[in-house]
């Protein structure tokens, strides 16, 4: 199958650099709404048959314009949510951000037993994200789009794709409404087709002043 992993539109936390992985979390900024509104035109020719969202509000709001254009009701899969911040939730200081990213990078390097302070281990994260992707596959769709989150997409896609180094997610940014495209299956393996790190609506939808710790290069 072809799987598009779409990062949600901009949130207030993305602007201020706050680590925010709490469910259900906030909605979108005005720019985030514009980013979401640009998705139907940007993805019109991709043949998307099914849409999926995480349990966080920002993915539901981002998916809404595309869902309306395609006439598809998104299905919520909690496993697609952002990597939990635990004890670091709500913080924006450099030390906290680096601790969060260090745990993500450790998982990508193979240390899945490492734990995010006060939250999930890498094993926990991959188990629940893998399960969400399997549920997408079980629908039988040839092409599906899943609205998810910056750190989660970057870590899962880089590690899971067989044609990329596991640390690719650390060196590639993923702006709000950037898209990572994969093809394959859990049984046969996944390969990276494209990593579009910029907003799908174009450069005018980039906020170059945003702190955005889960979207920037580690």
C-alpha positions in Angstrom: 0.0 0.0 0.0 1.0 3.7 -0.3 0.9 5.5 3.1 1.1 9.2 3.5 2.1 10.4 7.0 1.0 14.0 7.3 2.1 16.2 10.1 -0.7 18.4 11.6 -0.9 22.1 11.0 0.8 24.7 13.3 -0.3 24.9 17.0 0.5 27.6 19.5 3.1 25.2 21.1 4.9 24.9 17.8 5.3 28.7 17.7 6.6 29.1 21.3 8.7 25.9 21.4 6.7 24.2 24.1 6.8 20.4 24.4 3.2 19.5 24.2 2.1 15.9 23.8 -0.8 15.9 26.1 -4.1 14.4 24.8 -6.3 16.0 23.4 -4.1 19.1 23.2 -4.8 22.4 21.5 -6.1 23.2 18.1 -4.4 25.2 15.3 -3.1 28.8 14.9 -4.4 30.9 12.1 -1.4 29.8 10.0 -2.2 26.2 10.9 -5.7 26.6 9.6 -4.3 28.0 6.3 -1.9 25.0 6.1 -4.7 22.6 6.5 -6.8 24.4 3.9 -4.1 24.0 1.4 -4.0 20.2 1.6 -7.0 19.3 -0.6 -5.4 21.0 -3.7 -1.9 19.7 -2.8 -3.0 16.1 -2.4 -5.9 16.0 -4.9 -4.2 13.6 -7.4 -2.8 11.1 -4.9 -5.6 8.7 -5.0 -6.2 8.7 -1.2 -9.0 6.2 -0.2 -8.9 6.3 3.6 -8.0 9.0 6.2 -6.8 8.4 9.8 -6.1 10.8 12.6 -4.6 10.5 16.1 -6.4 11.1 19.4 -5.1 14.7 19.4 -7.3 17.7 18.3 -4.8 19.1 16.0 -4.8 16.1 13.6 -8.7 16.2 13.5 -8.7 19.9 12.6 -5.9 19.5 10.0 -7.6 16.6 8.3 -11.0 18.3 8.1 -10.6 20.2 4.8 -9.1 17.1 3.0 -11.8 14.9 4.5 -14.5 17.3 3.2 -13.0 17.5 -0.2 -12.7 13.7 -0.6 -16.0 12.9 1.1 -14.2 10.6 3.6 -14.8 10.3 7.3 -11.4 10.1 9.2 -10.9 7.2 11.6 -9.3 7.9 14.9 -6.3 5.7 15.9 -4.8 6.7 19.2 -1.6 5.0 18.4 -0.8 7.8 15.9 -0.4 10.4 18.7 2.8 12.3 19.4 5.7 10.8 21.4 4.7 11.4 25.0 6.6 14.2 26.9 6.0 12.9 30.4 7.9 14.9 33.0 8.9 17.4 30.2 5.3 18.2 29.3 4.7 22.0 29.0 8.4 22.9 29.2 10.4 24.9 26.6 13.8 25.4 28.2 16.7 24.1 26.2 17.6 21.4 28.7 14.1 19.9 28.6 13.9 20.0 24.8 17.3 18.3 24.5 16.3 15.6 27.0 13.1 14.9 24.9 15.0 14.8 21.6 17.8 12.7 23.2 15.3 10.0 24.1 13.8 10.0 20.6 17.3 9.8 19.1 18.2 6.9 21.4 15.2 4.9 20.2 16.2 5.6 16.6 19.7 4.3 17.4 18.3 1.0 18.7 18.0 1.7 22.4 14.3 1.0 22.5 14.4 0.2 26.2 15.3 3.8 27.0 12.4 5.7 28.6 11.2 9.2 28.0 11.4 10.8 31.5 8.1 10.0 33.2 6.6 8.5 30.1 6.8 5.7 27.5 9.8 3.7 26.4 10.8 3.2 22.7 9.3 -0.2 22.8 6.0 1.3 24.0 6.1 3.9 21.2 6.9 1.5 18.4 4.4 -1.1 19.6 1.5 1.4 19.6 2.5 3.1 16.3 3.1 -0.2 14.5 -0.3 -1.4 15.7 -2.0 1.8 14.3 -0.3 1.2 10.9 -1.5 -2.5 10.9 -5.0 -1.3 11.5 -4.7 1.0 8.5 -3.4 -1.9 6.4 -6.4 -4.1 7.5 -8.8 -1.7 5.8 -7.5 -3.0 2.5 -6.9 0.5 1.1 -4.3 0.8 -1.6 -3.6 4.5 -0.7 -4.1 5.9 2.8 -3.2 9.1 4.6 -2.6 9.3 8.4 -2.4 12.6 10.2 0.1 12.4 12.9 2.9 14.4 14.6 6.4 15.6 14.1 8.6 13.5 16.3 6.4 10.4 15.9 6.5 10.5 12.1 10.2 11.3 11.9 11.3 8.5 14.3 8.9 5.8 13.1 9.3 6.4 9.4 13.1 6.6 9.5 13.5 3.4 11.6 10.8 1.4 9.8 11.7 2.2 6.2 14.2 -0.4 5.0 15.9 1.9 2.5 17.0 4.6 4.9 19.4 4.9 7.8 17.7 4.8 11.2 19.0 8.3 12.1 17.5 9.9 9.0 14.7 11.4 11.1 17.3 13.3 13.2 18.8 15.0 10.1 15.5 15.8 8.3 13.1 18.5 9.4 9.3 18.1 9.0 7.4 21.4 9.0 3.7 21.5 9.8 1.8 19.7 7.0 5.0 18.2 5.7 4.5 14.7 4.4 6.5 11.5 4.5 5.4 9.0 1.9 6.1 5.2 2.2 5.1 2.1 0.3 5.0 -1.5 1.3 3.5 -3.3 4.2 4.3 -4.6 7.7 4.7 -8.1 6.3 6.9 -7.3 3.4 8.6 -4.2 4.8 8.3 -0.5 4.1 10.4 1.8 1.9 10.6 5.6 1.9 9.3 7.1 -1.4 9.5 10.8 -0.5 10.2 13.1 2.5 8.6 16.4 1.8 9.7 18.5 4.8 8.0 21.8 3.8 4.3 22.5 4.2 2.4 21.0 1.3 0.8 24.4 0.4 4.2 25.9 -0.4 6.8 28.2 1.1 4.3 31.0 1.9 3.0 28.7 4.7 6.3 28.4 6.5 6.7 30.2 9.8 10.5 30.8 10.0 10.2 32.4 13.4 8.6 29.3 15.1 10.7 27.4 17.7 9.0 24.0 16.8 11.2 21.5 18.7 9.6 18.3 17.3 9.8 19.5 13.7 13.3 20.8 13.5 16.5 18.7 13.0 17.6 17.0 16.2 
